[in-house]
Amino acid sequence: MNRKFLVIILITVLTGALLSGCVDNTETKIQSTPDNAVTSTPAQTSVKSQELEGTITLSGAWALYPMAVRWGEEFTKLHPKVKVDVQAGGAGKGMADAIGGLVDIGMVSRDIDPSEIEKGAYPIGVTKDAVVPTINAKNPSAQEILKTGIKKSTFVKIYINGTIKTWGEALGKPEIKDEIHLYTRSDAAGAPEIWAKYLGKKQENLKGTGVYGDPGVLAAVQKDPLGLGYNNYNYALDMKTGLPIPGIQVIPFDVNENGIVDPDEDISTKEKTIAAIKKGVFPHPPARVEYFVTKGKPTGLKAEFIRWTLKDGQKFLDEVGYIELSKEKLDEELKKVE
Amino acid sequence: MFSRKLKDIIAGRLMLAAAVLSSMLVIIIAVALYLRAKPILDVKSIAELLLGSTWMPFQGEFGFFPFILGTLYVTLIAMVIAVPLSILSAIYLAEYAHENVRTKVLPVIDLLAGIPPVVYGVWGVLAVVPVISYIAPVIGNLGIPFLTVKGYSTGYSMLAGGIVLAIMVFPIIISISEQVLRAVPFDMREASLSLGATRWQTIKHAVIRIAYPGIAAAIILGFSRAIGETMAVLMVVGNVPNIPSSVFDSAYPLTALIANNYGEMMSIPLYDSALLLAALILMLVILFFTVAARLILIRIERRMAHG
């Protein structure tokens, strides 16, 4: 009898333990080591003279992942006793982890929601990125499209309203009857969100066949001569040659709507894209700032790391495929961590 | 002496605890999902959620109907393709094939079961999707119901999902059915053949009749594998939350919905509970089919026992 009782108690306890795991535990504070390690070091000025030590943990957006990994490697070269641990998992996860204190820095590749700031998110813009519309290089109207570009209102009619269904309608040449094979991202992410924002809506409003991931959309457009998709700029262009990936062309935005791609609207190569973004000709969105998010103002080691990415770290942006923030913007962001 | 008995008791109790705990896991998971899904159930009626067909979370529209249909259709297509093919191959391997062939073919089929779903997905994108986009206009214009093409098909379709799933399900159905068929006592075949029946008649009337419950169980196992598969389907199915009317249309299964959005949408409250509700619905759908399958199996067995 007694034993039966014991078994029942055992089961209840185990069940309770299991169930407790299911309840939202954003309140649980997992103390990250670097905070402790750093708060024990004296004032910030003396940190520099001392050797940095500890672990920095990051999680979040796929779009920022390659850059954060590179920054982590370079930072570790400078400070061998610092370990930088980067995990990808989506911007939402990065935000939740940062606010919940599970990681030091969350990587977020979309705009920060005011409700997230209220919860204690402290965003620092670290780099820029852009989403560009892509077509197959063998598109029968490719020449035409690259010459005239496409207006925002046309993109809205293609992606949101679905009223434009052929390439002819998109170019204002009804004699072209080729259908537009529309692709969008199936997974919720920063890129589709920013693309939808450019068109004034949310990701859920984007029409088209949903394909998983940036490489997925790129592959779909690469195979489909009538395909239209959108990709992160560092996926659509080869970062070494500066040209679009074979089989792909990037559609220029006809920003001033004069029906022709002006020299400063040209985004056919990496250099021209960067120039257009820096000049502000490239619409914003789909150009976007990518953020590091901390819970409250960063201190100690993580502040040191973020400051470094905003100063020396910026020189690695180009080769990994990101775009520098403007000088003023950089100074502004630096002030946030001083 | 005492320690021997004590060990026996402890072992017995521990195993009881383990068994109870693992059988309770289903309930624990269901309860946890329900608790997390509750915020949306408080705001929306169940009918509205299950039968609504608009999915616009940011505008407060959460209709799961396209996703439920997507899951069922894709699984159905997979089973329509997989069941006849795998049972015929199982019969061949068990009844006709030479020992040499069987020992070579079976390991290869088992190997199929070990390939990770992502690999199937990539293969589907590279091989199945282009073939479908190529044949879709040809078949689509014949005007056969469920095989029509509205406008164009990119190849990312329910059919692509069904084919990829069918191939993932093959090894399960084939290897189990083959074993079941081989377990049928040889006397049955001898008796049938001695009455002058041909090989096919023997298989049809004697062997399959006896192996029936086992084959049904194999199909059920394959079905539950198919309905829960996520990654491979998600990569080829097109993920458009519409009510599909043709196998060349895109669909959006529940598993894909969860996988596509979970990590990203956690900070938006109602979205989060909608996704967990999707998980709960998926679980209930699978539970429903598993129970139904069990009941059918019991009936078959009972009928066979009565002759």
Interface residues (C-beta under 8 A of the other chain):
Chain A: R3 L6 V7 L10 I11 L14 T15 L18 L19 C22 V23 D24 G89 G90 A91 G92 K93 M95 A96 I99 D113 E116 K165 E179 H181 Y183 S186 D187 A188 A189 K202 E204 N205 G208 T209 G210 V211 Y212 G216 A219 A220 K223 D224 L226 G227
Chain B: I9 R13 L16 A17 V20 L21 M24 L25 I28 V31 A32 L35 R36 W55 M56 P57 F58 Q59 G121 V125 P130 S133 G151 Y152 T154 Y156 L234 M235 G238 N239 V240 S250 Y252 A256 A259 N260 N261 G263 E264 M265 M266 S267 I268
